[in-house]
Amino acid sequence: MTGAGVPSRLYNIMSVGKPIIAITGHGSEAEFVVREEGIGWFVEAGRPKKLVDAVLEAQSNPKKLLYMGTLARSVAVEKFTRKGDK
């Protein structure tokens, strides 16, 4: 499904102000959103060491987590909310 859709949970997580670790294939919309907006980490599926690295980085930097979460919420509201729902 790479490039064909986005897991609906992506928007739910963003809307509550949480950073994301997107585990997916290259070229997915989830990868694009996470990287483009700076709201978390992208880990290519099947790369467990990279996942461990992302989790350890997230764990070691609470200020960065707070920033990414706040940014995720802002992006969700500004870019992925219907105009009447803001």
Secondary structure as a PSIPRED ss2 file (coil, helix, strand):
# PSIPRED VFORMAT (PSIPRED V4.0)

   1 M C   1.000  0.000  0.000
   2 T C   1.000  0.000  0.000
   3 G C   1.000  0.000  0.000
   4 A C   1.000  0.000  0.000
   5 G C   1.000  0.000  0.000
   6 V C   1.000  0.000  0.000
   7 P C   1.000  0.000  0.000
   8 S H   0.000  1.000  0.000
   9 R H   0.000  1.000  0.000
  10 L H   0.000  1.000  0.000
  11 Y H   0.000  1.000  0.000
  12 N H   0.000  1.000  0.000
  13 I H   0.000  1.000  0.000
  14 M H   0.000  1.000  0.000
  15 S H   0.000  1.000  0.000
  16 V C   1.000  0.000  0.000
  17 G C   1.000  0.000  0.000
  18 K C   1.000  0.000  0.000
  19 P C   1.000  0.000  0.000
  20 I E   0.000  0.000  1.000
  21 I E   0.000  0.000  1.000
  22 A E   0.000  0.000  1.000
  23 I E   0.000  0.000  1.000
  24 T E   0.000  0.000  1.000
  25 G C   1.000  0.000  0.000
  26 H C   1.000  0.000  0.000
  27 G C   1.000  0.000  0.000
  28 S C   1.000  0.000  0.000
  29 E H   0.000  1.000  0.000
  30 A H   0.000  1.000  0.000
  31 E H   0.000  1.000  0.000
  32 F H   0.000  1.000  0.000
  33 V H   0.000  1.000  0.000
  34 V H   0.000  1.000  0.000
  35 R H   0.000  1.000  0.000
  36 E H   0.000  1.000  0.000
  37 E H   0.000  1.000  0.000
  38 G C   1.000  0.000  0.000
  39 I C   1.000  0.000  0.000
  40 G E   0.000  0.000  1.000
  41 W E   0.000  0.000  1.000
  42 F E   0.000  0.000  1.000
  43 V E   0.000  0.000  1.000
  44 E E   0.000  0.000  1.000
  45 A C   1.000  0.000  0.000
  46 G C   1.000  0.000  0.000
  47 R C   1.000  0.000  0.000
  48 P H   0.000  1.000  0.000
  49 K H   0.000  1.000  0.000
  50 K H   0.000  1.000  0.000
  51 L H   0.000  1.000  0.000
  52 V H   0.000  1.000  0.000
  53 D H   0.000  1.000  0.000
  54 A H   0.000  1.000  0.000
  55 V H   0.000  1.000  0.000
  56 L H   0.000  1.000  0.000
  57 E H   0.000  1.000  0.000
  58 A H   0.000  1.000  0.000
  59 Q H   0.000  1.000  0.000
  60 S H   0.000  1.000  0.000
  61 N C   1.000  0.000  0.000
  62 P H   0.000  1.000  0.000
  63 K H   0.000  1.000  0.000
  64 K H   0.000  1.000  0.000
  65 L H   0.000  1.000  0.000
  66 L H   0.000  1.000  0.000
  67 Y H   0.000  1.000  0.000
  68 M H   0.000  1.000  0.000
  69 G H   0.000  1.000  0.000
  70 T H   0.000  1.000  0.000
  71 L H   0.000  1.000  0.000
  72 A H   0.000  1.000  0.000
  73 R H   0.000  1.000  0.000
  74 S H   0.000  1.000  0.000
  75 V H   0.000  1.000  0.000
  76 A H   0.000  1.000  0.000
  77 V H   0.000  1.000  0.000
  78 E H   0.000  1.000  0.000
  79 K H   0.000  1.000  0.000
  80 F C   1.000  0.000  0.000
  81 T C   1.000  0.000  0.000
  82 R C   1.000  0.000  0.000
  83 K H   0.000  1.000  0.000
  84 G H   0.000  1.000  0.000
  85 D H   0.000  1.000  0.000
  86 K C   1.000  0.000  0.000
